[in-house]
Amino acid sequence: MEYDWSAGDLAFRDEVREFLAAKLTPELRRAGRLATSVYPDHEASMEWQHILHERGWAAPAWPVEHGGCEWSLTQHYIFQRESALAGAPALSPMGIKMVAPAIIAFGMPEQKAFYLPRILTGEVFFCQGYSEPEAGSDLAALSMAAVDDGEDFVCTGSKIWTTHATEANWIFCLVRTSRTGKKQQGITFLLIDMTSPGIEIRPLVMTSGEQVQNQVFFDNVRVPKANVLGRIDDGWTVAKYLLVHERGGVAAPWLQVMAQDIATAAARQPGPDGNPLLDDRAFAAKLADLRIRTEVLEILEFRTISAMAQGKDPGPASSMLKILATELSQKLTELALEAAGPSGRVYQPHATMPGGPIAQFAPPADGYHSGADWQAVAPLRYFNDRAGSIYAGSNEIQRNILAKAALGL
């Protein structure tokens, strides 16, 4: 299998590089570099989305008629890779990469006309309402009720681990509209206006101290039936389609950047013997192992891209890549914390650009922090990345999918 870039691919790569060099301001690069999780500073992320939208690159994977690009899968990969190398802040995936493809696939014409252009501009900003206190990886066990009341559903219940609920003005929810049949039946996919009466948001403080996740309570919230995506009682079909987009995507370039950053830092950071940490054979061996793993992950992503470019179904590849990418990311954040040394043990979020407010923390008046910026970022990334093997379907669930789909167990 040939993985060399074509002349056209190289020309596209140069075009992307020129754009990133011209449009990525130092402030935006700083937001990407000092992000403490997969969710960067919200304002920086939205600013970058507006810049991309002006170029027509905010949602390149969408169909052209809705604002996407006629890029090949290789070009999509190149764009994500160059964005990672340039330090661009990530965009929130909830709207552009998750609910929008579902709206395109299952939405009525009027739903597409309303939501899609507003998602691109940021006027509509979605959060996800899937998990509940008693329904996480076993999502089909959800119980948030939506009672039929003429032209509306009346929704009561709660959703948890809702990222950026305080910033969002819409939420896509799975709700229980029937309790007959299997638990996957009787679920409906609803788009809910977050300004509706009866919605309460309670922030959750993560181990990193950030308030990015929330619990959202619904008390007799009226939602028009016109906001149903797909068919009533058949929301599980929409949910499965959306989850493929949540678990997919390109991870290797971002992980390669993480590994290179660790190598650069370790070349300057003194080890236990006073010499550069990178000269420590045990540390260097761990870093080399992880860099090899990122290269392997990239090859697997290339194979998936190649299969999709030929019109083939990648099958359980999204589950495999999700497992490998999240567990590799966790290993890299562990190694970064080791490289950070004593300064990495100090809680100093004011030296970073987290994805949400920091609870009960007063930074020093003079802004002082110990060590370099990356040493302040390391512990927060470590804490945040513990969730990587849980969100988007736990890795245990993904292994079950692989056991059934790939091994026939």
HELIX and SHEET records of a PDB file:
HELIX    1   1 ALA A    7  LYS A   23  1                                  17    
HELIX    2   2 PRO A   26  ARG A   33  1                                   8    
HELIX    3   3 HIS A   42  ARG A   55  1                                  14    
HELIX    4   4 VAL A   64  HIS A   66  5                                   3    
HELIX    5   5 LEU A   73  ALA A   86  1                                  14    
HELIX    6   6 PRO A   93  PRO A   93  1                                   1    
HELIX    7   7 MET A   94  VAL A   99  3                                   6    
HELIX    8   8 ALA A  100  PHE A  106  1                                   7    
HELIX    9   9 PRO A  109  THR A  121  1                                  13    
HELIX   10  10 LEU A  139  ALA A  141  5                                   3    
HELIX   11  11 LYS A  225  ASN A  227  5                                   3    
HELIX   12  12 GLY A  235  ARG A  247  1                                  13    
HELIX   13  13 ALA A  252  ARG A  268  1                                  17    
HELIX   14  14 LEU A  277  ASP A  279  5                                   3    
HELIX   15  15 ARG A  281  ALA A  309  1                                  29    
HELIX   16  16 ALA A  317  ALA A  340  1                                  24    
HELIX   17  17 GLY A  341  ARG A  345  5                                   5    
HELIX   18  18 PRO A  349  ALA A  351  5                                   3    
HELIX   19  19 ASP A  373  ASP A  385  1                                  13    
HELIX   20  20 ARG A  386  SER A  389  5                                   4    
HELIX   21  21 ASN A  395  ALA A  405  1                                  11    
SHEET    1   A 4 PHE A 126  GLY A 129  0                                        
SHEET    2   A 4 TRP A 170  ARG A 176  1                                        
SHEET    3   A 4 ILE A 187  ASP A 193 -1                                        
SHEET    4   A 4 VAL A 228  LEU A 229 -1                                        
SHEET    1   B 4 ALA A 145  ASP A 149  0                                        
SHEET    2   B 4 ASP A 152  LYS A 159 -1                                        
SHEET    3   B 4 GLN A 213  PRO A 224 -1                                        
SHEET    4   B 4 ILE A 199  LEU A 204 -1                                        
END                                                                             
